[in-house]
Every structure is written in structure tokens, then in C-alpha cells.
Amino acid sequence: MRYRDRKEAGERLAQELLRLHLINPVVLALPRGGVPVAYEVAQAFVAPLDLVMVRKIGLPSQPELAAGAVVNGTSPEIVVNEEIARHARLSNADIEALAETQLDLIRERRRIYLKGRGQIPLKDRIVIIVDDGIATGATMRAALRAVRRQAPAQIIVAVPVAAPDTLDEIRDEADLVVSPNVPAYLGAIGAFYTIFDQTSDDEVIRLLDAATGPRVSEQKE
């Protein structure tokens, strides 16, 4: 199965999710590519749309090599790649210091994307976490752990396409996983889209501004 673009992927994903008859869910997108997909899901449910923002914690000497990931929130979640951290001789304090730099970037991106709007409370809510696809799953696992700490009633991971082995791992941490397209071999996520251009900051801002659903009052994170 190939999708024309992220919009069509979101529409198909929404069709799958609507069959679950979910009551009053909150939709969380992983920016930037997950936002156009999540927007269609939020529209289908007339649900609020928010972001769960994850940043890679790169090694000081090799920024492209991830020693872990950090997720935004009132209690930020750090997920450490123990093998890489050990090989790089990074202590927990080192990881936390590197994570703080990424958290500063997350706070700034959230301020730009959501224009000061506060996070939507997730306690006792059904939460749908959406991305445009899952390859290794590191980002999604970090997001799941951070969201779980906010005591939602249920966490559903919803993606248009995913690697089968990674999806099996994700199922251990989510209450439910929905993915219409699970190929035997994934390769690149972009191979399953006809149009897979990079999602711009302007598009993220536009979609978040247009999202249907109740808005929370402006508040500090």
C-alpha cells in the first residue's frame, strides 16, 4: 500500500480508528512529519490536537549517533541507549546535561508551534499518538514512556506504516497499536508515500491553528 501524501495517510488512518468508537480522545502528533497525519485524525474525531516532542541526545563527538532521546513535558522523560552511552563513557549526569540542551530547543519549538498554548492534560483520557511511520521506533518508545507518566486511561499508537519487528516491540508499551500497512520489509518510510516532502514549520503552525477541538487556556509549561 502506498499513500499519495501524509494527508491521505491520515484520512486512511482515521477510518481505521473510527471503527474503535473511541470516546473523547486527545490526539498527539510527533512533529514535524506526524502533524499532517495527526491533523486528519483529530478532525475525524473532532478532538484536540497537541504535540509530543522528542529530541535525539547525540554524542558530543558524533551528534548524529544517539545516546538516547528526551521528551518534553512537566516531567521530561529521558530514554538512554545504554550500549552507546557505556561505549562513549557517558555518566547519567552527562546524559542529563546533554538532554537539557535538547529540552531548551523543544521548549522554543513548542513556543513557536503552539504560540504559548499550554499542554492538554492527559490524565484519564484516551490518547492517540500519531506519526507518519515507524522504522526503528526509538522516538515512539520515548514518547510512549513520557505519555504513560501522565496517567492516561489508554494509549493508542497510530501510524500509516511500520516495520513489523518494531511494531511488536511497540505493542509491549502501548495499549493498542493501529497500522494499516505493515510490510514484511520496510526500508525507508518515504518509499510508502508518493509525495514525502519535508513538513515545514509553517505547515505545522497552520495545521495546529486550524485543528478542531477544545483549546486549553494559555498557561506556562
C-alpha positions in Angstrom: 0.0 0.0 0.0 1.3 3.4 -0.9 -0.2 6.7 0.2 -0.4 9.8 -2.0 0.8 12.0 0.8 0.5 12.5 4.6 -3.0 13.9 4.3 -4.3 10.7 2.6 -2.4 8.6 5.1 -4.1 10.5 7.9 -7.5 10.0 6.3 -7.0 6.3 6.0 -5.7 6.0 9.5 -8.7 7.9 10.8 -11.0 5.5 9.1 -9.3 2.6 11.0 -9.5 4.4 14.3 -13.2 5.5 13.9 -14.1 1.8 13.9 -12.9 1.7 17.6 -15.7 4.1 18.7 -13.3 6.0 21.0 -14.8 8.5 23.3 -13.3 12.0 23.6 -9.7 11.1 22.7 -6.7 13.5 22.6 -4.5 13.3 19.5 -0.8 13.8 20.0 1.5 14.3 16.9 5.2 13.7 16.7 6.4 16.8 14.7 7.1 17.6 12.1 6.0 14.8 9.8 3.4 13.4 12.1 1.4 16.6 12.3 -0.3 16.4 8.9 -1.3 12.8 9.6 -2.5 13.6 13.1 -4.5 16.6 11.9 -6.7 14.3 9.8 -7.2 12.0 12.8 -8.1 14.9 15.1 -10.5 16.3 12.5 -12.3 12.9 12.2 -12.8 12.7 15.9 -13.4 16.5 16.5 -10.6 16.1 19.0 -8.0 18.4 20.4 -4.5 18.2 18.8 -1.3 18.6 20.7 2.4 17.7 20.3 4.7 15.2 21.9 8.1 16.4 21.1 11.2 14.2 21.1 14.8 15.2 20.6 17.7 12.9 20.0 20.6 13.1 22.5 23.6 12.9 20.3 27.1 12.2 21.4 29.3 15.3 21.7 31.8 13.9 19.3 29.2 12.4 17.0 25.9 14.3 17.2 24.3 12.0 14.6 24.8 9.0 16.9 22.1 8.9 19.5 22.9 8.1 23.1 19.3 8.5 23.9 16.2 10.7 23.5 14.4 13.2 25.6 10.7 14.1 25.6 9.1 17.4 26.6 6.6 17.7 29.4 6.3 18.9 33.0 8.4 15.9 33.9 10.7 15.3 30.9 11.4 11.7 30.1 14.9 10.6 29.1 15.4 7.3 27.3 19.0 6.1 27.3 20.7 3.9 24.7 22.7 2.1 27.4 25.1 0.4 24.9 26.1 3.6 23.2 26.3 5.6 26.4 28.5 3.0 28.0 30.8 2.8 25.0 31.1 6.7 25.0 31.7 6.6 28.8 28.8 9.0 29.4 27.5 9.1 33.0 23.9 9.8 34.0 24.9 13.3 34.8 26.5 13.7 31.3 23.3 12.4 29.7 21.1 14.8 31.7 23.3 17.8 30.8 23.1 16.9 27.1 19.3 16.4 27.5 18.9 19.9 29.0 20.2 21.4 25.8 17.7 19.5 23.7 14.9 20.4 26.2 15.7 24.1 25.6 15.3 23.5 21.9 12.0 21.7 22.5 10.6 24.5 24.6 11.5 27.0 21.9 9.9 24.9 19.1 6.8 24.4 21.1 6.5 28.1 21.8 6.7 28.7 18.0 4.4 26.0 17.0 1.7 26.5 19.6 2.1 30.2 20.3 2.1 29.8 24.1 -0.8 27.4 24.4 -0.3 25.0 27.3 -0.2 21.2 27.1 -3.6 19.4 27.1 -4.0 17.4 30.3 -3.9 13.6 29.5 -4.9 12.1 32.9 -7.7 9.6 32.5 -8.0 10.4 28.7 -7.7 8.2 25.7 -4.6 9.3 23.9 -3.8 8.6 20.3 -0.1 9.1 19.4 0.5 9.6 15.7 3.5 9.7 13.4 3.9 9.3 9.7 5.6 6.0 10.1 7.8 3.9 12.5 11.2 2.5 11.5 13.4 1.8 14.5 10.8 3.0 17.0 13.2 4.8 19.3 11.3 8.1 19.1 8.0 6.5 19.6 9.1 4.5 22.6 10.4 7.7 24.2 7.1 9.4 23.5 5.2 6.4 25.0 7.1 6.4 28.2 6.6 10.2 28.7 2.9 10.0 28.0 2.4 7.0 30.2 3.7 9.0 33.2 0.8 11.4 32.8 -1.7 8.6 33.7 -3.9 8.4 30.6 -6.8 5.9 30.5 -5.5 4.3 27.3 -2.6 4.9 24.9 -3.1 4.1 21.2 -0.2 4.3 18.8 -1.5 5.0 15.3 0.8 5.1 12.2 0.2 4.6 8.5 3.1 2.3 8.0 5.5 0.5 10.3 8.3 -2.2 10.4 6.8 -5.4 11.7 9.5 -6.2 14.3 9.5 -2.7 15.6 5.7 -2.8 15.9 6.0 -5.9 18.0 8.2 -4.0 20.5 5.9 -1.0 20.5 2.9 -3.3 21.4 4.6 -4.1 24.7 4.4 -0.4 25.7 1.1 0.7 24.1 -2.4 -0.4 25.0 -3.2 -0.7 21.3 -1.4 -0.3 18.0 -3.2 0.6 14.8 -1.2 0.5 11.5 -3.0 -0.3 8.2 0.3 -1.0 6.4 2.9 -3.4 7.9 5.1 -4.6 5.1 7.4 -7.6 5.5 10.3 -5.3 4.7 10.0 -1.6 5.5 13.2 0.0 4.2 12.5 3.8 4.1 9.2 5.2 5.3 9.2 7.6 2.4 9.0 4.6 0.0 5.4 4.2 1.0 4.4 7.7 0.0 4.2 9.2 -3.5 4.9 12.6 -2.0 7.1 12.7 1.1 8.4 16.2 1.2 9.7 17.6 4.5 7.0 19.1 6.6 7.7 22.8 7.1 7.4 24.8 10.3 4.8 26.9 8.6 2.7 23.9 7.8 2.9 22.7 11.4 1.8 26.1 12.7 -1.0 26.3 10.1 -2.4 22.9 11.0 -2.2 23.4 14.7 -4.0 26.7 14.4 -6.7 25.1 12.3 -7.2 22.0 14.4 -10.7 21.3 15.6 -11.4 20.6 19.3 -11.5 22.4 22.6 -8.5 24.6 23.4 -6.9 24.8 26.8 -6.3 28.3 28.2 -2.8 29.7 27.8 -0.5 28.6 30.6 3.2 28.1 31.3 4.6 24.7 30.8 
